[in-house]
Amino acid sequence: FDVGALYNKYHGETERNLRESLKASEAMAPCVLWIDEIEKTLGAGDSDGGTSSRVLGTLLT
């Protein structure tokens, strides 16, 4: 699972990409979803308009 590939410059597209990726992962169940270096990707914080926070929130729920 490449978190960096989720990000898009258009508002809402990153979240849509995440939902589609999670849906694909669920379709492959049972599986282990490996997210490598998530701390680097989601560590951007303030400079992305809150996108990283929303992505992290989605992954945690």
PDBQT receptor file of N, H, CA, C and O in Angstrom, charges set to zero:
ATOM      1  N   PHE A   1       0.852  -1.162   0.000  1.00  0.00    +0.000 N 
ATOM      2  CA  PHE A   1       0.000   0.000   0.000  1.00  0.00    +0.000 C 
ATOM      3  C   PHE A   1       0.896   1.222   0.000  1.00  0.00    +0.000 C 
ATOM      4  O   PHE A   1       1.602   1.470   0.977  1.00  0.00    +0.000 OA
ATOM      5  N   ASP A   2       0.880   1.986  -1.073  1.00  0.00    +0.000 N 
ATOM      6  H   ASP A   2       0.307   1.785  -1.867  1.00  0.00    +0.000 HD
ATOM      7  CA  ASP A   2       1.741   3.163  -1.225  1.00  0.00    +0.000 C 
ATOM      8  C   ASP A   2       0.957   4.418  -0.857  1.00  0.00    +0.000 C 
ATOM      9  O   ASP A   2       0.192   4.938  -1.670  1.00  0.00    +0.000 OA
ATOM     10  N   VAL A   3       1.147   4.902   0.367  1.00  0.00    +0.000 N 
ATOM     11  H   VAL A   3       1.768   4.479   1.027  1.00  0.00    +0.000 HD
ATOM     12  CA  VAL A   3       0.415   6.073   0.842  1.00  0.00    +0.000 C 
ATOM     13  C   VAL A   3       0.749   7.296   0.000  1.00  0.00    +0.000 C 
ATOM     14  O   VAL A   3      -0.123   8.130  -0.245  1.00  0.00    +0.000 OA
ATOM     15  N   GLY A   4       1.980   7.416  -0.442  1.00  0.00    +0.000 N 
ATOM     16  H   GLY A   4       2.689   6.738  -0.243  1.00  0.00    +0.000 HD
ATOM     17  CA  GLY A   4       2.375   8.560  -1.260  1.00  0.00    +0.000 C 
ATOM     18  C   GLY A   4       1.599   8.657  -2.560  1.00  0.00    +0.000 C 
ATOM     19  O   GLY A   4       1.394   9.754  -3.079  1.00  0.00    +0.000 OA
ATOM     20  N   ALA A   5       1.167   7.526  -3.089  1.00  0.00    +0.000 N 
ATOM     21  H   ALA A   5       1.334   6.634  -2.667  1.00  0.00    +0.000 HD
ATOM     22  CA  ALA A   5       0.401   7.528  -4.341  1.00  0.00    +0.000 C 
ATOM     23  C   ALA A   5      -1.030   8.005  -4.142  1.00  0.00    +0.000 C 
ATOM     24  O   ALA A   5      -1.717   8.308  -5.118  1.00  0.00    +0.000 OA
ATOM     25  N   LEU A   6      -1.490   8.077  -2.906  1.00  0.00    +0.000 N 
ATOM     26  H   LEU A   6      -0.932   7.831  -2.113  1.00  0.00    +0.000 HD
ATOM     27  CA  LEU A   6      -2.853   8.537  -2.634  1.00  0.00    +0.000 C 
ATOM     28  C   LEU A   6      -3.014  10.032  -2.844  1.00  0.00    +0.000 C 
ATOM     29  O   LEU A   6      -4.070  10.498  -3.274  1.00  0.00    +0.000 OA
ATOM     30  N   TYR A   7      -1.973  10.772  -2.542  1.00  0.00    +0.000 N 
ATOM     31  H   TYR A   7      -1.115  10.393  -2.193  1.00  0.00    +0.000 HD
ATOM     32  CA  TYR A   7      -2.079  12.229  -2.511  1.00  0.00    +0.000 C 
ATOM     33  C   TYR A   7      -2.303  12.814  -3.895  1.00  0.00    +0.000 C 
ATOM     34  O   TYR A   7      -1.689  12.398  -4.877  1.00  0.00    +0.000 OA
ATOM     35  N   ASN A   8      -3.208  13.800  -3.944  1.00  0.00    +0.000 N 
ATOM     36  H   ASN A   8      -3.706  14.138  -3.146  1.00  0.00    +0.000 HD
ATOM     37  CA  ASN A   8      -3.584  14.470  -5.180  1.00  0.00    +0.000 C 
ATOM     38  C   ASN A   8      -3.706  15.952  -4.875  1.00  0.00    +0.000 C 
ATOM     39  O   ASN A   8      -4.049  16.324  -3.752  1.00  0.00    +0.000 OA
ATOM     40  N   LYS A   9      -3.435  16.794  -5.839  1.00  0.00    +0.000 N 
ATOM     41  H   LYS A   9      -3.156  16.492  -6.751  1.00  0.00    +0.000 HD
ATOM     42  CA  LYS A   9      -3.451  18.239  -5.599  1.00  0.00    +0.000 C 
ATOM     43  C   LYS A   9      -4.859  18.810  -5.504  1.00  0.00    +0.000 C 
ATOM     44  O   LYS A   9      -5.031  19.938  -5.041  1.00  0.00    +0.000 OA
ATOM     45  N   TYR A  10      -5.865  18.062  -5.927  1.00  0.00    +0.000 N 
ATOM     46  H   TYR A  10      -5.726  17.146  -6.303  1.00  0.00    +0.000 HD
ATOM     47  CA  TYR A  10      -7.233  18.566  -5.904  1.00  0.00    +0.000 C 
ATOM     48  C   TYR A  10      -7.931  18.188  -4.608  1.00  0.00    +0.000 C 
ATOM     49  O   TYR A  10      -7.778  17.073  -4.109  1.00  0.00    +0.000 OA
ATOM     50  N   HIS A  11      -8.692  19.117  -4.074  1.00  0.00    +0.000 N 
ATOM     51  H   HIS A  11      -8.816  20.023  -4.480  1.00  0.00    +0.000 HD
ATOM     52  CA  HIS A  11      -9.386  18.939  -2.799  1.00  0.00    +0.000 C 
ATOM     53  C   HIS A  11     -10.327  17.732  -2.858  1.00  0.00    +0.000 C 
ATOM     54  O   HIS A  11     -11.164  17.627  -3.754  1.00  0.00    +0.000 OA
ATOM     55  N   GLY A  12     -10.179  16.839  -1.903  1.00  0.00    +0.000 N 
ATOM     56  H   GLY A  12      -9.499  16.925  -1.175  1.00  0.00    +0.000 HD
ATOM     57  CA  GLY A  12     -11.041  15.675  -1.798  1.00  0.00    +0.000 C 
ATOM     58  C   GLY A  12     -10.579  14.451  -2.567  1.00  0.00    +0.000 C 
ATOM     59  O   GLY A  12     -11.057  13.346  -2.311  1.00  0.00    +0.000 OA
ATOM     60  N   GLU A  13      -9.667  14.624  -3.494  1.00  0.00    +0.000 N 
ATOM     61  H   GLU A  13      -9.279  15.521  -3.702  1.00  0.00    +0.000 HD
ATOM     62  CA  GLU A  13      -9.210  13.488  -4.303  1.00  0.00    +0.000 C 
ATOM     63  C   GLU A  13      -8.364  12.505  -3.495  1.00  0.00    +0.000 C 
ATOM     64  O   GLU A  13      -8.429  11.297  -3.721  1.00  0.00    +0.000 OA
ATOM     65  N   THR A  14      -7.580  13.014  -2.564  1.00  0.00    +0.000 N 
ATOM     66  H   THR A  14      -7.527  13.996  -2.380  1.00  0.00    +0.000 HD
ATOM     67  CA  THR A  14      -6.760  12.132  -1.724  1.00  0.00    +0.000 C 
ATOM     68  C   THR A  14      -7.654  11.207  -0.916  1.00  0.00    +0.000 C 
ATOM     69  O   THR A  14      -7.406  10.004  -0.831  1.00  0.00    +0.000 OA
ATOM     70  N   GLU A  15      -8.692  11.774  -0.326  1.00  0.00    +0.000 N 
ATOM     71  H   GLU A  15      -8.894  12.751  -0.395  1.00  0.00    +0.000 HD
ATOM     72  CA  GLU A  15      -9.612  10.979   0.470  1.00  0.00    +0.000 C 
ATOM     73  C   GLU A  15     -10.340   9.952  -0.398  1.00  0.00    +0.000 C 
ATOM     74  O   GLU A  15     -10.555   8.819   0.033  1.00  0.00    +0.000 OA
ATOM     75  N   ARG A  16     -10.716  10.339  -1.606  1.00  0.00    +0.000 N 
ATOM     76  H   ARG A  16     -10.541  11.259  -1.956  1.00  0.00    +0.000 HD
ATOM     77  CA  ARG A  16     -11.375   9.409  -2.525  1.00  0.00    +0.000 C 
ATOM     78  C   ARG A  16     -10.428   8.267  -2.889  1.00  0.00    +0.000 C 
ATOM     79  O   ARG A  16     -10.831   7.105  -2.924  1.00  0.00    +0.000 OA
ATOM     80  N   ASN A  17      -9.178   8.603  -3.156  1.00  0.00    +0.000 N 
ATOM     81  H   ASN A  17      -8.850   9.547  -3.127  1.00  0.00    +0.000 HD
ATOM     82  CA  ASN A  17      -8.179   7.576  -3.479  1.00  0.00    +0.000 C 
ATOM     83  C   ASN A  17      -8.000   6.601  -2.319  1.00  0.00    +0.000 C 
ATOM     84  O   ASN A  17      -7.858   5.397  -2.527  1.00  0.00    +0.000 OA
ATOM     85  N   LEU A  18      -8.008   7.130  -1.097  1.00  0.00    +0.000 N 
ATOM     86  H   LEU A  18      -8.124   8.109  -0.927  1.00  0.00    +0.000 HD
ATOM     87  CA  LEU A  18      -7.872   6.272   0.083  1.00  0.00    +0.000 C 
ATOM     88  C   LEU A  18      -9.069   5.335   0.200  1.00  0.00    +0.000 C 
ATOM     89  O   LEU A  18      -8.898   4.139   0.434  1.00  0.00    +0.000 OA
ATOM     90  N   ARG A  19     -10.271   5.864   0.039  1.00  0.00    +0.000 N 
ATOM     91  H   ARG A  19     -10.410   6.836  -0.152  1.00  0.00    +0.000 HD
ATOM     92  CA  ARG A  19     -11.468   5.021   0.124  1.00  0.00    +0.000 C 
ATOM     93  C   ARG A  19     -11.437   3.903  -0.917  1.00  0.00    +0.000 C 
ATOM     94  O   ARG A  19     -11.773   2.759  -0.613  1.00  0.00    +0.000 OA
ATOM     95  N   GLU A  20     -11.039   4.231  -2.128  1.00  0.00    +0.000 N 
ATOM     96  H   GLU A  20     -10.766   5.160  -2.375  1.00  0.00    +0.000 HD
ATOM     97  CA  GLU A  20     -10.957   3.216  -3.188  1.00  0.00    +0.000 C 
ATOM     98  C   GLU A  20      -9.901   2.159  -2.870  1.00  0.00    +0.000 C 
ATOM     99  O   GLU A  20     -10.109   0.973  -3.123  1.00  0.00    +0.000 OA
ATOM    100  N   SER A  21      -8.776   2.589  -2.320  1.00  0.00    +0.000 N 
ATOM    101  H   SER A  21      -8.607   3.553  -2.114  1.00  0.00    +0.000 HD
ATOM    102  CA  SER A  21      -7.716   1.641  -1.957  1.00  0.00    +0.000 C 
ATOM    103  C   SER A  21      -8.160   0.717  -0.833  1.00  0.00    +0.000 C 
ATOM    104  O   SER A  21      -7.882  -0.482  -0.863  1.00  0.00    +0.000 OA
ATOM    105  N   LEU A  22      -8.846   1.269   0.155  1.00  0.00    +0.000 N 
ATOM    106  H   LEU A  22      -9.072   2.243   0.181  1.00  0.00    +0.000 HD
ATOM    107  CA  LEU A  22      -9.334   0.443   1.255  1.00  0.00    +0.000 C 
ATOM    108  C   LEU A  22     -10.416  -0.521   0.781  1.00  0.00    +0.000 C 
ATOM    109  O   LEU A  22     -10.488  -1.656   1.250  1.00  0.00    +0.000 OA
ATOM    110  N   LYS A  23     -11.249  -0.076  -0.139  1.00  0.00    +0.000 N 
ATOM    111  H   LYS A  23     -11.191   0.847  -0.520  1.00  0.00    +0.000 HD
ATOM    112  CA  LYS A  23     -12.282  -0.951  -0.698  1.00  0.00    +0.000 C 
ATOM    113  C   LYS A  23     -11.639  -2.125  -1.443  1.00  0.00    +0.000 C 
ATOM    114  O   LYS A  23     -12.098  -3.262  -1.334  1.00  0.00    +0.000 OA
ATOM    115  N   ALA A  24     -10.582  -1.844  -2.192  1.00  0.00    +0.000 N 
ATOM    116  H   ALA A  24     -10.208  -0.921  -2.281  1.00  0.00    +0.000 HD
ATOM    117  CA  ALA A  24      -9.869  -2.907  -2.909  1.00  0.00    +0.000 C 
ATOM    118  C   ALA A  24      -9.228  -3.882  -1.922  1.00  0.00    +0.000 C 
ATOM    119  O   ALA A  24      -9.227  -5.092  -2.150  1.00  0.00    +0.000 OA
ATOM    120  N   SER A  25      -8.686  -3.355  -0.829  1.00  0.00    +0.000 N 
ATOM    121  H   SER A  25      -8.686  -2.373  -0.643  1.00  0.00    +0.000 HD
ATOM    122  CA  SER A  25      -8.072  -4.211   0.196  1.00  0.00    +0.000 C 
ATOM    123  C   SER A  25      -9.115  -5.108   0.843  1.00  0.00    +0.000 C 
ATOM    124  O   SER A  25      -8.859  -6.286   1.091  1.00  0.00    +0.000 OA
ATOM    125  N   GLU A  26     -10.291  -4.552   1.118  1.00  0.00    +0.000 N 
ATOM    126  H   GLU A  26     -10.499  -3.595   0.917  1.00  0.00    +0.000 HD
ATOM    127  CA  GLU A  26     -11.362  -5.342   1.719  1.00  0.00    +0.000 C 
ATOM    128  C   GLU A  26     -11.822  -6.448   0.773  1.00  0.00    +0.000 C 
ATOM    129  O   GLU A  26     -12.195  -7.533   1.220  1.00  0.00    +0.000 OA
ATOM    130  N   ALA A  27     -11.797  -6.180  -0.517  1.00  0.00    +0.000 N 
ATOM    131  H   ALA A  27     -11.495  -5.299  -0.880  1.00  0.00    +0.000 HD
ATOM    132  CA  ALA A  27     -12.203  -7.191  -1.500  1.00  0.00    +0.000 C 
ATOM    133  C   ALA A  27     -11.222  -8.360  -1.541  1.00  0.00    +0.000 C 
ATOM    134  O   ALA A  27     -11.590  -9.464  -1.943  1.00  0.00    +0.000 OA
ATOM    135  N   MET A  28      -9.982  -8.125  -1.129  1.00  0.00    +0.000 N 
ATOM    136  H   MET A  28      -9.683  -7.228  -0.803  1.00  0.00    +0.000 HD
ATOM    137  CA  MET A  28      -8.958  -9.175  -1.119  1.00  0.00    +0.000 C 
ATOM    138  C   MET A  28      -8.893  -9.921   0.208  1.00  0.00    +0.000 C 
ATOM    139  O   MET A  28      -8.042 -10.792   0.386  1.00  0.00    +0.000 OA
ATOM    140  N   ALA A  29      -9.769  -9.594   1.126  1.00  0.00    +0.000 N 
ATOM    141  H   ALA A  29     -10.461  -8.887   0.981  1.00  0.00    +0.000 HD
ATOM    142  CA  ALA A  29      -9.741 -10.186   2.458  1.00  0.00    +0.000 C 
ATOM    143  C   ALA A  29      -9.850 -11.698   2.378  1.00  0.00    +0.000 C 
ATOM    144  O   ALA A  29     -10.537 -12.217   1.498  1.00  0.00    +0.000 OA
ATOM    145  N   PRO A  30      -9.199 -12.405   3.265  1.00  0.00    +0.000 N 
ATOM    146  CA  PRO A  30      -8.329 -11.918   4.326  1.00  0.00    +0.000 C 
ATOM    147  C   PRO A  30      -6.946 -11.562   3.790  1.00  0.00    +0.000 C 
ATOM    148  O   PRO A  30      -6.372 -12.275   2.967  1.00  0.00    +0.000 OA
ATOM    149  N   CYS A  31      -6.445 -10.470   4.269  1.00  0.00    +0.000 N 
ATOM    150  H   CYS A  31      -6.912  -9.892   4.938  1.00  0.00    +0.000 HD
ATOM    151  CA  CYS A  31      -5.112 -10.025   3.865  1.00  0.00    +0.000 C 
ATOM    152  C   CYS A  31      -4.522  -9.144   4.958  1.00  0.00    +0.000 C 
ATOM    153  O   CYS A  31      -5.225  -8.704   5.867  1.00  0.00    +0.000 OA
ATOM    154  N   VAL A  32      -3.249  -8.901   4.856  1.00  0.00    +0.000 N 
ATOM    155  H   VAL A  32      -2.678  -9.258   4.117  1.00  0.00    +0.000 HD
ATOM    156  CA  VAL A  32      -2.555  -7.982   5.749  1.00  0.00    +0.000 C 
ATOM    157  C   VAL A  32      -2.218  -6.745   4.937  1.00  0.00    +0.000 C 
ATOM    158  O   VAL A  32      -1.575  -6.837   3.892  1.00  0.00    +0.000 OA
ATOM    159  N   LEU A  33      -2.648  -5.600   5.413  1.00  0.00    +0.000 N 
ATOM    160  H   LEU A  33      -3.170  -5.525   6.263  1.00  0.00    +0.000 HD
ATOM    161  CA  LEU A  33      -2.387  -4.340   4.720  1.00  0.00    +0.000 C 
ATOM    162  C   LEU A  33      -1.129  -3.722   5.323  1.00  0.00    +0.000 C 
ATOM    163  O   LEU A  33      -1.141  -3.258   6.463  1.00  0.00    +0.000 OA
ATOM    164  N   TRP A  34      -0.061  -3.719   4.563  1.00  0.00    +0.000 N 
ATOM    165  H   TRP A  34      -0.050  -4.096   3.637  1.00  0.00    +0.000 HD
ATOM    166  CA  TRP A  34       1.224  -3.197   5.021  1.00  0.00    +0.000 C 
ATOM    167  C   TRP A  34       1.383  -1.776   4.504  1.00  0.00    +0.000 C 
ATOM    168  O   TRP A  34       1.390  -1.539   3.296  1.00  0.00    +0.000 OA
ATOM    169  N   ILE A  35       1.511  -0.832   5.434  1.00  0.00    +0.000 N 
ATOM    170  H   ILE A  35       1.506  -1.025   6.415  1.00  0.00    +0.000 HD
ATOM    171  CA  ILE A  35       1.687   0.573   5.065  1.00  0.00    +0.000 C 
ATOM    172  C   ILE A  35       3.077   0.984   5.518  1.00  0.00    +0.000 C 
ATOM    173  O   ILE A  35       3.306   1.241   6.699  1.00  0.00    +0.000 OA
ATOM    174  N   ASP A  36       3.993   1.042   4.580  1.00  0.00    +0.000 N 
ATOM    175  H   ASP A  36       3.807   0.832   3.620  1.00  0.00    +0.000 HD
ATOM    176  CA  ASP A  36       5.391   1.315   4.884  1.00  0.00    +0.000 C 
ATOM    177  C   ASP A  36       5.638   2.815   4.983  1.00  0.00    +0.000 C 
ATOM    178  O   ASP A  36       5.161   3.587   4.152  1.00  0.00    +0.000 OA
ATOM    179  N   GLU A  37       6.383   3.219   5.998  1.00  0.00    +0.000 N 
ATOM    180  H   GLU A  37       6.772   2.591   6.673  1.00  0.00    +0.000 HD
ATOM    181  CA  GLU A  37       6.805   4.601   6.220  1.00  0.00    +0.000 C 
ATOM    182  C   GLU A  37       5.637   5.572   6.300  1.00  0.00    +0.000 C 
ATOM    183  O   GLU A  37       5.704   6.682   5.772  1.00  0.00    +0.000 OA
ATOM    184  N   ILE A  38       4.570   5.151   6.962  1.00  0.00    +0.000 N 
ATOM    185  H   ILE A  38       4.515   4.250   7.392  1.00  0.00    +0.000 HD
ATOM    186  CA  ILE A  38       3.394   6.000   7.086  1.00  0.00    +0.000 C 
ATOM    187  C   ILE A  38       3.697   7.267   7.890  1.00  0.00    +0.000 C 
ATOM    188  O   ILE A  38       3.107   8.319   7.644  1.00  0.00    +0.000 OA
ATOM    189  N   GLU A  39       4.609   7.162   8.840  1.00  0.00    +0.000 N 
ATOM    190  H   GLU A  39       5.088   6.307   9.039  1.00  0.00    +0.000 HD
ATOM    191  CA  GLU A  39       4.922   8.325   9.673  1.00  0.00    +0.000 C 
ATOM    192  C   GLU A  39       5.551   9.452   8.865  1.00  0.00    +0.000 C 
ATOM    193  O   GLU A  39       5.363  10.621   9.201  1.00  0.00    +0.000 OA
ATOM    194  N   LYS A  40       6.278   9.137   7.831  1.00  0.00    +0.000 N 
ATOM    195  H   LYS A  40       6.431   8.187   7.559  1.00  0.00    +0.000 HD
ATOM    196  CA  LYS A  40       6.883  10.178   6.995  1.00  0.00    +0.000 C 
ATOM    197  C   LYS A  40       5.848  10.836   6.104  1.00  0.00    +0.000 C 
ATOM    198  O   LYS A  40       5.870  12.051   5.907  1.00  0.00    +0.000 OA
ATOM    199  N   THR A  41       4.952  10.045   5.571  1.00  0.00    +0.000 N 
ATOM    200  H   THR A  41       4.934   9.058   5.731  1.00  0.00    +0.000 HD
ATOM    201  CA  THR A  41       3.938  10.564   4.660  1.00  0.00    +0.000 C 
ATOM    202  C   THR A  41       2.912  11.404   5.393  1.00  0.00    +0.000 C 
ATOM    203  O   THR A  41       2.527  12.470   4.914  1.00  0.00    +0.000 OA
ATOM    204  N   LEU A  42       2.466  10.940   6.545  1.00  0.00    +0.000 N 
ATOM    205  H   LEU A  42       2.778  10.073   6.934  1.00  0.00    +0.000 HD
ATOM    206  CA  LEU A  42       1.423  11.650   7.277  1.00  0.00    +0.000 C 
ATOM    207  C   LEU A  42       1.987  12.679   8.238  1.00  0.00    +0.000 C 
ATOM    208  O   LEU A  42       1.224  13.320   8.962  1.00  0.00    +0.000 OA
ATOM    209  N   GLY A  43       3.277  12.854   8.266  1.00  0.00    +0.000 N 
ATOM    210  H   GLY A  43       3.897  12.334   7.678  1.00  0.00    +0.000 HD
ATOM    211  CA  GLY A  43       3.893  13.820   9.158  1.00  0.00    +0.000 C 
ATOM    212  C   GLY A  43       3.898  15.237   8.631  1.00  0.00    +0.000 C 
ATOM    213  O   GLY A  43       4.391  16.139   9.308  1.00  0.00    +0.000 OA
ATOM    214  N   ALA A  44       3.361  15.462   7.435  1.00  0.00    +0.000 N 
ATOM    215  H   ALA A  44       2.960  14.729   6.884  1.00  0.00    +0.000 HD
ATOM    216  CA  ALA A  44       3.379  16.796   6.818  1.00  0.00    +0.000 C 
ATOM    217  C   ALA A  44       2.609  17.804   7.650  1.00  0.00    +0.000 C 
ATOM    218  O   ALA A  44       3.064  18.930   7.850  1.00  0.00    +0.000 OA
ATOM    219  N   GLY A  45       1.439  17.399   8.136  1.00  0.00    +0.000 N 
ATOM    220  H   GLY A  45       1.069  16.485   7.973  1.00  0.00    +0.000 HD
ATOM    221  CA  GLY A  45       0.689  18.213   9.067  1.00  0.00    +0.000 C 
ATOM    222  C   GLY A  45       0.116  19.500   8.545  1.00  0.00    +0.000 C 
ATOM    223  O   GLY A  45      -0.855  19.484   7.788  1.00  0.00    +0.000 OA
ATOM    224  N   ASP A  46       0.704  20.635   8.939  1.00  0.00    +0.000 N 
ATOM    225  H   ASP A  46       1.492  20.648   9.554  1.00  0.00    +0.000 HD
ATOM    226  CA  ASP A  46       0.111  21.945   8.722  1.00  0.00    +0.000 C 
ATOM    227  C   ASP A  46       0.135  22.429   7.280  1.00  0.00    +0.000 C 
ATOM    228  O   ASP A  46      -0.702  23.247   6.900  1.00  0.00    +0.000 OA
ATOM    229  N   SER A  47       1.043  21.962   6.489  1.00  0.00    +0.000 N 
ATOM    230  H   SER A  47       1.724  21.297   6.797  1.00  0.00    +0.000 HD
ATOM    231  CA  SER A  47       1.225  22.530   5.151  1.00  0.00    +0.000 C 
ATOM    232  C   SER A  47       0.312  21.926   4.082  1.00  0.00    +0.000 C 
ATOM    233  O   SER A  47       0.395  22.317   2.918  1.00  0.00    +0.000 OA
ATOM    234  N   ASP A  48      -0.550  20.988   4.449  1.00  0.00    +0.000 N 
ATOM    235  H   ASP A  48      -0.618  20.669   5.395  1.00  0.00    +0.000 HD
ATOM    236  CA  ASP A  48      -1.367  20.324   3.429  1.00  0.00    +0.000 C 
ATOM    237  C   ASP A  48      -2.862  20.583   3.565  1.00  0.00    +0.000 C 
ATOM    238  O   ASP A  48      -3.666  19.874   2.960  1.00  0.00    +0.000 OA
ATOM    239  N   GLY A  49      -3.240  21.570   4.337  1.00  0.00    +0.000 N 
ATOM    240  H   GLY A  49      -2.587  22.145   4.829  1.00  0.00    +0.000 HD
ATOM    241  CA  GLY A  49      -4.653  21.904   4.471  1.00  0.00    +0.000 C 
ATOM    242  C   GLY A  49      -5.454  20.899   5.280  1.00  0.00    +0.000 C 
ATOM    243  O   GLY A  49      -6.680  20.868   5.177  1.00  0.00    +0.000 OA
ATOM    244  N   GLY A  50      -4.795  20.085   6.074  1.00  0.00    +0.000 N 
ATOM    245  H   GLY A  50      -3.799  20.111   6.158  1.00  0.00    +0.000 HD
ATOM    246  CA  GLY A  50      -5.477  19.108   6.912  1.00  0.00    +0.000 C 
ATOM    247  C   GLY A  50      -5.696  17.756   6.263  1.00  0.00    +0.000 C 
ATOM    248  O   GLY A  50      -6.302  16.870   6.865  1.00  0.00    +0.000 OA
ATOM    249  N   THR A  51      -5.213  17.588   5.049  1.00  0.00    +0.000 N 
ATOM    250  H   THR A  51      -4.720  18.308   4.560  1.00  0.00    +0.000 HD
ATOM    251  CA  THR A  51      -5.411  16.316   4.346  1.00  0.00    +0.000 C 
ATOM    252  C   THR A  51      -4.780  15.161   5.109  1.00  0.00    +0.000 C 
ATOM    253  O   THR A  51      -5.399  14.106   5.248  1.00  0.00    +0.000 OA
ATOM    254  N   SER A  52      -3.571  15.338   5.600  1.00  0.00    +0.000 N 
ATOM    255  H   SER A  52      -3.068  16.194   5.487  1.00  0.00    +0.000 HD
ATOM    256  CA  SER A  52      -2.891  14.259   6.331  1.00  0.00    +0.000 C 
ATOM    257  C   SER A  52      -3.675  13.857   7.569  1.00  0.00    +0.000 C 
ATOM    258  O   SER A  52      -3.761  12.671   7.890  1.00  0.00    +0.000 OA
ATOM    259  N   SER A  53      -4.242  14.821   8.259  1.00  0.00    +0.000 N 
ATOM    260  H   SER A  53      -4.172  15.784   7.998  1.00  0.00    +0.000 HD
ATOM    261  CA  SER A  53      -5.040  14.518   9.447  1.00  0.00    +0.000 C 
ATOM    262  C   SER A  53      -6.278  13.713   9.090  1.00  0.00    +0.000 C 
ATOM    263  O   SER A  53      -6.639  12.778   9.805  1.00  0.00    +0.000 OA
ATOM    264  N   ARG A  54      -6.930  14.066   7.994  1.00  0.00    +0.000 N 
ATOM    265  H   ARG A  54      -6.637  14.826   7.414  1.00  0.00    +0.000 HD
ATOM    266  CA  ARG A  54      -8.123  13.333   7.563  1.00  0.00    +0.000 C 
ATOM    267  C   ARG A  54      -7.770  11.914   7.118  1.00  0.00    +0.000 C 
ATOM    268  O   ARG A  54      -8.505  10.970   7.405  1.00  0.00    +0.000 OA
ATOM    269  N   VAL A  55      -6.654  11.765   6.423  1.00  0.00    +0.000 N 
ATOM    270  H   VAL A  55      -6.056  12.532   6.189  1.00  0.00    +0.000 HD
ATOM    271  CA  VAL A  55      -6.217  10.435   5.991  1.00  0.00    +0.000 C 
ATOM    272  C   VAL A  55      -5.904   9.574   7.210  1.00  0.00    +0.000 C 
ATOM    273  O   VAL A  55      -6.321   8.418   7.273  1.00  0.00    +0.000 OA
ATOM    274  N   LEU A  56      -5.185  10.116   8.164  1.00  0.00    +0.000 N 
ATOM    275  H   LEU A  56      -4.845  11.055   8.113  1.00  0.00    +0.000 HD
ATOM    276  CA  LEU A  56      -4.857   9.369   9.377  1.00  0.00    +0.000 C 
ATOM    277  C   LEU A  56      -6.124   8.994  10.129  1.00  0.00    +0.000 C 
ATOM    278  O   LEU A  56      -6.250   7.864  10.602  1.00  0.00    +0.000 OA
ATOM    279  N   GLY A  57      -7.056   9.917  10.247  1.00  0.00    +0.000 N 
ATOM    280  H   GLY A  57      -6.953  10.835   9.863  1.00  0.00    +0.000 HD
ATOM    281  CA  GLY A  57      -8.325   9.624  10.910  1.00  0.00    +0.000 C 
ATOM    282  C   GLY A  57      -9.069   8.486  10.243  1.00  0.00    +0.000 C 
ATOM    283  O   GLY A  57      -9.638   7.631  10.922  1.00  0.00    +0.000 OA
ATOM    284  N   THR A  58      -9.071   8.468   8.939  1.00  0.00    +0.000 N 
ATOM    285  H   THR A  58      -8.608   9.162   8.387  1.00  0.00    +0.000 HD
ATOM    286  CA  THR A  58      -9.735   7.396   8.199  1.00  0.00    +0.000 C 
ATOM    287  C   THR A  58      -9.055   6.060   8.450  1.00  0.00    +0.000 C 
ATOM    288  O   THR A  58      -9.726   5.044   8.628  1.00  0.00    +0.000 OA
ATOM    289  N   LEU A  59      -7.741   6.054   8.465  1.00  0.00    +0.000 N 
ATOM    290  H   LEU A  59      -7.196   6.880   8.320  1.00  0.00    +0.000 HD
ATOM    291  CA  LEU A  59      -7.008   4.809   8.695  1.00  0.00    +0.000 C 
ATOM    292  C   LEU A  59      -7.199   4.284  10.115  1.00  0.00    +0.000 C 
ATOM    293  O   LEU A  59      -7.146   3.075  10.340  1.00  0.00    +0.000 OA
ATOM    294  N   LEU A  60      -7.418   5.174  11.066  1.00  0.00    +0.000 N 
ATOM    295  H   LEU A  60      -7.461   6.157  10.883  1.00  0.00    +0.000 HD
ATOM    296  CA  LEU A  60      -7.569   4.758  12.457  1.00  0.00    +0.000 C 
ATOM    297  C   LEU A  60      -8.983   4.298  12.790  1.00  0.00    +0.000 C 
ATOM    298  O   LEU A  60      -9.212   3.725  13.855  1.00  0.00    +0.000 OA
ATOM    299  N   THR A  61      -9.928   4.541  11.893  1.00  0.00    +0.000 N 
ATOM    300  H   THR A  61      -9.742   5.006  11.028  1.00  0.00    +0.000 HD
ATOM    301  CA  THR A  61     -11.315   4.136  12.189  1.00  0.00    +0.000 C 
ATOM    302  C   THR A  61     -11.704   2.899  11.431  1.00  0.00    +0.000 C 
ATOM    303  O   THR A  61     -12.832   2.423  11.562  1.00  0.00    +0.000 OA
TER     304      THR A  61
